[in-house]
Every structure is written in C-alpha cells, then in structure tokens.
C-alpha cells in the first residue's frame, strides 16, 4: 500500500480507548494517524481549532498523541513524531 500502513486492533476486554470505541460505535474506524514534526506546536494549533488532546505518550524513538476529532471528522486523529 505504499506509504499507507493499516493497523488492525482487536480489543480483548481490557479497559482501553479501542474497547471504548467498540462499545460505543461497534466495529468502526478508531483513528487516522499522521506523522508530524513539532508535536507541541501541532497540538497547540489543533486545540485552537477545537481538536483537544485526549491522550499522549512516549515510545522508544518518538512520541504519539490522540486528538479528539470525533465531532468534526468522525474519528480520532493520532499524531506520531519520530526522532
């Protein structure tokens, strides 16, 4: 699929954002991810446009953030910044 990565996640009953999505919306799209540079600035701009931060974290080699895009886009937006 070229530059597209498809990630399939099956919640197994443990509390998680994915399990919440399944309980609320059934089998559906949870999020779309975008690679960014300048995570902090990007989050500020999105918040100014009504897309608040929901969750963020670090992983080896970078960081991620989930932004609430449900009202505007019908899905969560994930930002990924790799070092």
C-alpha positions in Angstrom: 0.0 0.0 0.0 2.9 2.3 -0.5 3.2 4.9 2.3 0.0 3.7 3.9 0.1 1.4 7.0 -3.1 -0.4 8.0 -3.2 -1.4 11.7 -6.0 -3.8 12.9 -6.6 -3.8 16.6 -8.9 -6.3 18.4 -9.8 -5.2 21.9 -9.9 -8.2 24.2 -12.0 -6.8 27.1 -9.3 -4.8 29.0 -10.1 -1.1 29.5 -8.7 0.9 26.6 -9.6 3.6 24.1 -10.1 0.9 21.5 -12.5 -1.1 23.7 -14.4 2.2 24.4 -14.7 2.8 20.7 -16.0 -0.8 20.1 -18.6 -0.4 22.9 -19.8 3.0 21.7 -19.7 2.7 17.9 -19.4 -1.1 17.2 -16.8 -2.2 14.6 -15.6 1.0 13.2 -12.7 3.3 12.4 -10.9 4.3 15.6 -8.2 6.7 14.3 -6.2 8.0 11.4 -2.5 8.7 12.1 -0.3 11.3 10.6 3.5 11.7 11.1 4.4 15.2 12.2 7.4 17.3 13.0 6.9 19.7 16.0 4.4 17.8 18.1 3.9 20.5 20.7 3.2 23.2 18.1 0.9 20.9 16.1 -1.1 20.1 19.3 -1.5 23.8 20.1 -2.8 24.6 16.6 -5.2 21.7 16.6 -6.5 22.8 20.1 -7.1 26.3 18.8 -9.3 24.7 16.1 -11.4 22.7 18.5 -9.5 19.5 18.4 -8.4 18.8 22.1 -5.7 16.4 23.2 -7.1 13.2 24.6 -4.0 11.1 25.3 -0.3 11.2 24.7 2.7 9.1 25.4 6.3 8.2 24.5 7.7 5.2 22.8 11.3 4.3 22.0 12.3 6.7 19.3 9.4 9.1 19.5 6.0 10.1 20.8 2.3 9.9 20.0 -0.8 11.9 20.7 -4.5 11.3 20.2 -6.6 14.3 19.4 -10.5 14.3 19.6 -11.7 14.7 16.0 -15.0 12.9 16.5 -17.3 15.9 16.2 -15.5 17.4 13.1 -14.2 14.3 11.3 -15.9 11.3 12.9 -12.7 9.8 14.2 -9.7 10.3 16.5 -6.6 11.8 15.0 -3.3 10.3 16.0 -0.1 12.2 15.7 3.3 10.5 15.5 6.6 12.2 15.9 9.7 10.1 15.4 13.2 11.3 16.5 
